[in-house]
């Protein structure tokens, strides 16, 4: 049954199927993924994703950042195969309740809604992993960020692992070397780590991720010396030293909170990075050079962010007969 949200698409779908010639399938980095993978089988996919994300972002200004983070957290745990979307079952503990995801990862309902709409047009055709990858790109675009190609044809995984999520997701509190190692194990290099960290130009973090810098940094009894005093004063209004403020949220980039730009790197130079893991980038000569490069050249940052997102989106993908095309993103088909 066609959903009433897109009544006009029924006619358009007929026109596209009847009039559009066969697409030329151009190979990208991963030989099994192609930008044109759904051009014939689900031509309305991109319109549906764009519409839903636009509507959701107008209702919730944090949604774009949440979708980008959701894609990141999927790819870093056993590859970009939508395991992060799975609910826990008797057979496995899901990733939603891992240390890095519990009560902080958002956007599941939106991905489920997009999937339901896509299923009404193209049953058992588009994977949840592809929907998530395309939704992340659309979120970046709608926030003013760069376009980058997303080759599709991923299939969905059959299980999830809370243990793997705990092991592989970078933590805000880890040393820089440990965070870098969690990128390099996936074939991403130091530059990818710095440029993908720039996604923190949009979004929010909970106060419990910040308080360690505000009151007794590394049990010193004093604030982090690498936090700007005016930023600390601003944060104290939202994150006072009481437990009840732990779930309050503060902007990762207080200057241009909802705009995808290079202000994140300006903030680091001015000791105004919100998270300990972000500010640490300025303390290492190799990463500091990249921070300065991206701060001075927004075009360079956008082009390298686009390239790194393409690399990340190819981590551990399932193609061909591997995995499945889930009918619902939170459940494996049985």
C-alpha positions as CSV (number, residue, x, y, z in Angstrom):
1,X,0.0,0.0,0.0
2,X,1.4,3.4,-1.0
3,X,1.7,5.8,1.9
4,X,-0.3,9.0,1.8
5,X,2.8,11.2,2.5
6,X,3.9,10.8,-1.1
7,X,0.6,10.5,-3.1
8,X,2.2,12.3,-6.1
9,X,5.0,9.8,-6.3
10,X,2.8,7.1,-7.7
11,X,2.5,8.9,-11.0
12,X,6.2,9.9,-11.0
13,X,7.2,6.4,-10.3
14,X,5.3,5.1,-13.3
15,X,6.9,7.8,-15.5
16,X,10.4,7.0,-14.3
17,X,10.1,3.3,-14.8
18,X,8.6,3.7,-18.3
19,X,10.7,6.6,-19.7
20,X,14.1,6.5,-18.0
21,X,16.6,4.5,-20.0
22,X,18.7,1.8,-18.5
23,X,21.3,3.3,-16.2
24,X,25.1,2.9,-16.8
25,X,26.5,1.3,-13.6
26,X,29.8,3.1,-12.8
27,X,32.1,1.4,-10.4
28,X,33.4,3.3,-7.3
29,X,36.0,2.4,-4.7
30,X,34.3,-0.8,-3.6
31,X,33.7,-2.9,-6.7
32,X,30.4,-4.2,-5.4
33,X,29.0,-0.8,-4.6
34,X,27.6,1.6,-7.2
35,X,26.1,5.0,-7.1
36,X,23.4,3.9,-9.5
37,X,22.5,0.7,-7.8
38,X,18.9,1.7,-7.1
39,X,18.3,3.8,-10.2
40,X,16.0,1.2,-11.7
41,X,14.8,-0.8,-8.7
42,X,14.0,2.1,-6.3
43,X,14.2,5.5,-8.1
44,X,12.3,7.4,-5.4
45,X,14.7,6.4,-2.7
46,X,16.6,9.7,-2.6
47,X,13.4,11.9,-2.7
48,X,12.0,10.0,0.2
49,X,15.2,10.3,2.3
50,X,15.5,14.0,1.5
51,X,11.8,14.7,2.4
52,X,11.9,12.8,5.7
53,X,15.1,14.4,6.9
54,X,14.0,17.9,6.0
55,X,10.8,17.4,7.9
56,X,12.5,15.8,10.9
57,X,15.2,18.5,11.1
58,X,12.5,21.3,11.1
59,X,11.0,19.6,14.1
60,X,14.3,18.7,15.8
61,X,17.3,20.8,15.1
62,X,19.6,18.2,16.5
63,X,18.6,15.5,14.1
64,X,21.2,16.1,11.4
65,X,24.1,15.6,13.8
66,X,22.3,12.6,15.3
67,X,22.1,10.8,11.9
68,X,25.7,11.5,11.1
69,X,26.8,10.1,14.5
70,X,24.5,7.1,14.0
71,X,26.2,6.2,10.7
72,X,29.7,6.6,12.3
73,X,28.8,4.4,15.2
74,X,27.4,1.8,12.8
75,X,30.6,1.6,10.6
76,X,33.0,1.4,13.5
77,X,31.4,-1.7,14.9
78,X,31.9,-4.6,12.5
79,X,31.4,-2.4,9.4
80,X,28.6,-0.4,7.8
81,X,26.0,-3.1,8.0
82,X,23.3,-1.5,10.1
83,X,24.0,-3.6,13.2
84,X,23.6,-0.5,15.4
85,X,19.9,-0.3,14.4
86,X,19.1,-3.8,15.7
87,X,17.1,-4.3,18.9
88,X,18.4,-6.7,21.5
89,X,17.2,-10.3,21.2
90,X,17.7,-13.6,23.0
91,X,20.6,-14.4,20.7
92,X,22.6,-11.2,21.1
93,X,23.1,-8.0,23.1
94,X,22.5,-5.1,20.8
95,X,24.8,-2.1,20.4
96,X,22.2,0.5,21.5
97,X,23.0,-0.1,25.1
98,X,26.8,0.0,24.8
99,X,28.8,2.5,26.8
100,X,29.1,4.9,23.8
101,X,25.5,4.6,22.7
102,X,23.2,4.2,25.7
103,X,20.9,7.1,26.2
104,X,22.8,9.2,23.7
105,X,22.5,7.7,20.2
106,X,19.4,9.1,18.5
107,X,17.6,8.9,15.1
108,X,16.4,5.3,15.2
109,X,12.7,6.2,14.8
110,X,13.5,8.4,11.8
111,X,15.5,5.6,10.0
112,X,12.6,3.2,10.8
113,X,10.1,5.6,9.3
114,X,12.2,6.1,6.1
115,X,12.6,2.3,5.8
116,X,8.8,1.8,6.1
117,X,8.2,4.4,3.4
118,X,10.8,2.9,1.1
119,X,9.3,-0.6,1.6
120,X,6.0,0.7,0.4
121,X,7.5,1.6,-3.0
122,X,10.4,-0.9,-3.2
123,X,9.7,-4.0,-1.1
124,X,12.8,-5.9,0.1
125,X,15.1,-3.9,-2.1
126,X,16.9,-1.2,-0.2
127,X,19.1,-2.1,2.8
128,X,19.0,-0.3,6.1
129,X,22.7,0.1,5.8
130,X,22.3,2.1,2.6
131,X,19.5,4.1,4.0
132,X,21.7,5.1,7.0
133,X,24.6,6.0,4.8
134,X,22.4,8.1,2.5
135,X,20.7,9.7,5.4
136,X,24.0,10.8,6.9
137,X,25.0,12.5,3.6
138,X,21.6,14.2,3.4
139,X,22.0,15.4,7.0
140,X,25.4,16.9,6.1
141,X,24.0,18.6,3.0
142,X,21.0,20.1,4.8
143,X,23.4,21.5,7.4
144,X,25.4,23.3,4.7
145,X,28.2,20.7,4.4
146,X,29.7,19.2,1.2
147,X,28.2,16.7,-1.2
148,X,30.1,13.4,-1.4
149,X,29.3,10.3,-3.5
150,X,27.6,7.4,-1.7
151,X,28.0,4.2,-3.6
152,X,25.2,1.8,-2.6
153,X,24.5,-1.9,-2.7
154,X,25.3,-2.7,1.0
155,X,23.4,-5.5,2.7
156,X,22.4,-5.7,6.3
157,X,24.1,-7.7,9.0
158,X,22.4,-10.5,10.9
159,X,23.6,-9.8,14.4
160,X,24.9,-7.0,16.7
161,X,27.4,-6.9,19.6
162,X,27.4,-4.7,22.6
163,X,30.8,-6.1,23.5
164,X,32.3,-5.1,20.1
165,X,30.7,-1.6,20.4
166,X,32.3,-1.1,23.8
167,X,35.7,-2.2,22.4
168,X,35.7,-0.3,19.1
169,X,33.9,3.0,19.6
170,X,36.2,5.9,20.5
171,X,35.6,7.4,23.8
172,X,35.7,11.1,24.7
173,X,38.1,10.4,27.5
174,X,40.7,8.2,25.8
175,X,44.2,9.3,25.0
176,X,44.7,10.5,21.4
177,X,46.9,7.5,20.5
178,X,44.1,5.1,21.5
179,X,41.5,7.0,19.5
180,X,43.8,7.1,16.5
181,X,44.3,3.3,16.8
182,X,40.6,2.8,16.6
183,X,40.6,4.6,13.2
184,X,43.7,2.9,11.8
185,X,42.4,-0.6,12.5
186,X,39.6,0.2,10.0
187,X,42.0,1.5,7.3
188,X,41.5,5.1,8.2
189,X,44.6,7.2,8.8
190,X,45.5,10.2,11.1
191,X,44.1,12.7,8.6
192,X,40.8,10.8,8.4
193,X,40.6,10.9,12.2
194,X,41.2,14.7,12.4
195,X,38.9,15.5,9.5
196,X,36.1,13.2,10.7
197,X,36.3,14.7,14.2
198,X,35.3,17.9,12.4
199,X,31.8,16.5,12.3
200,X,31.6,17.9,15.8
201,X,31.0,21.2,14.2
202,X,27.3,20.3,14.6
203,X,25.6,18.5,17.4
204,X,25.5,18.3,21.2
205,X,27.1,16.4,24.1
206,X,25.7,15.5,27.5
207,X,27.1,17.3,30.5
208,X,28.5,14.1,32.0
209,X,30.9,14.0,29.1
210,X,32.2,17.5,29.9
211,X,32.2,17.8,33.7
212,X,35.6,16.2,34.1
213,X,37.1,19.3,32.4
214,X,35.1,21.8,34.4
215,X,35.8,20.9,38.0
216,X,38.6,18.4,38.7
217,X,40.5,17.5,35.6
218,X,42.3,14.2,36.1
219,X,41.6,14.5,39.8
220,X,43.6,17.7,40.1
221,X,40.9,19.6,41.9
222,X,41.2,22.3,39.2
223,X,39.6,22.8,35.7
224,X,41.3,21.6,32.6
225,X,44.0,24.2,31.8
226,X,43.3,23.8,28.1
227,X,39.7,25.1,28.3
228,X,38.9,28.7,27.6
229,X,37.7,30.5,30.7
230,X,34.8,32.1,29.0
231,X,33.7,28.8,27.6
232,X,33.9,27.2,31.0
233,X,31.8,30.0,32.5
234,X,29.2,29.5,29.8
235,X,29.2,25.7,30.4
236,X,28.8,26.0,34.1
237,X,25.3,27.5,33.6
238,X,24.1,24.3,31.9
239,X,26.5,21.8,33.6
240,X,26.7,22.7,37.3
241,X,28.4,20.2,39.6
242,X,25.3,18.3,40.5
243,X,24.3,14.9,39.3
244,X,20.9,16.1,38.0
245,X,22.7,18.0,35.3
246,X,24.4,15.0,33.8
247,X,21.9,14.5,31.0
248,X,21.7,18.2,30.1
249,X,23.2,18.9,26.6
250,X,25.6,21.6,25.4
251,X,26.6,22.5,21.9
252,X,29.8,21.0,20.5
253,X,30.4,24.2,18.6
254,X,28.8,27.1,20.5
255,X,29.4,29.6,17.7
256,X,27.8,28.0,14.7
257,X,25.9,25.2,16.4
258,X,23.8,24.0,13.5
259,X,26.0,25.0,10.5
260,X,28.4,22.5,9.0
261,X,31.5,24.6,8.7
262,X,35.2,24.7,9.9
263,X,34.5,26.6,13.1
264,X,35.3,23.5,15.0
265,X,39.0,23.9,14.2
266,X,38.9,27.6,15.1
267,X,37.5,26.6,18.4
268,X,40.3,24.1,19.1
269,X,43.0,26.8,18.4
270,X,41.2,29.1,20.8
271,X,41.0,26.4,23.6
272,X,37.2,26.2,23.0
273,X,36.9,22.6,22.0
274,X,34.1,21.1,24.1
275,X,35.4,17.5,24.6
276,X,38.7,16.4,26.0
277,X,39.3,14.2,22.9
278,X,38.7,17.2,20.6
279,X,40.9,19.6,22.4
280,X,43.7,17.0,22.5
281,X,44.1,17.4,18.7
282,X,45.9,20.7,19.2
283,X,48.4,19.2,21.6
284,X,50.0,16.9,19.1
285,X,52.2,18.4,16.4
286,X,50.9,16.2,13.6
287,X,47.2,16.7,14.4
288,X,47.8,20.3,15.2
289,X,49.1,21.0,11.8
290,X,45.9,19.5,10.2
291,X,43.8,21.6,12.6
292,X,45.5,24.7,11.5
293,X,45.2,23.7,7.8
294,X,41.5,23.1,8.1
295,X,41.0,26.3,10.1
296,X,42.6,28.4,7.4
297,X,41.1,26.7,4.4
298,X,37.4,25.7,4.6
299,X,37.5,24.4,1.0
300,X,40.3,22.0,2.0
301,X,38.4,20.8,5.0
302,X,35.2,20.2,2.9
303,X,37.0,18.2,0.2
304,X,38.9,16.1,2.7
305,X,35.9,15.5,4.8
306,X,34.0,14.3,1.7
307,X,36.9,11.9,0.9
308,X,37.1,10.5,4.4
309,X,33.3,9.9,4.5
310,X,33.6,7.8,1.4
311,X,36.4,5.8,3.0
312,X,34.4,5.3,6.2
313,X,31.3,4.3,4.3
314,X,33.2,1.4,2.7
315,X,34.3,-0.2,6.0
316,X,33.3,-3.8,6.3
317,X,30.4,-3.7,3.9
318,X,28.3,-6.8,3.1
319,X,27.4,-7.3,-0.6
320,X,26.2,-10.0,-3.0
321,X,24.7,-12.8,-1.1
322,X,26.1,-11.9,2.3
323,X,23.7,-10.7,5.0
324,X,20.1,-9.8,4.0
325,X,17.8,-6.9,3.1
326,X,15.9,-6.4,6.3
327,X,12.2,-5.6,6.1
328,X,12.5,-3.7,9.3
329,X,15.7,-2.0,10.4
330,X,15.4,-3.1,14.1
331,X,14.8,-6.7,13.4
332,X,16.5,-9.5,11.4
333,X,14.3,-11.3,8.9
334,X,13.5,-14.9,10.1
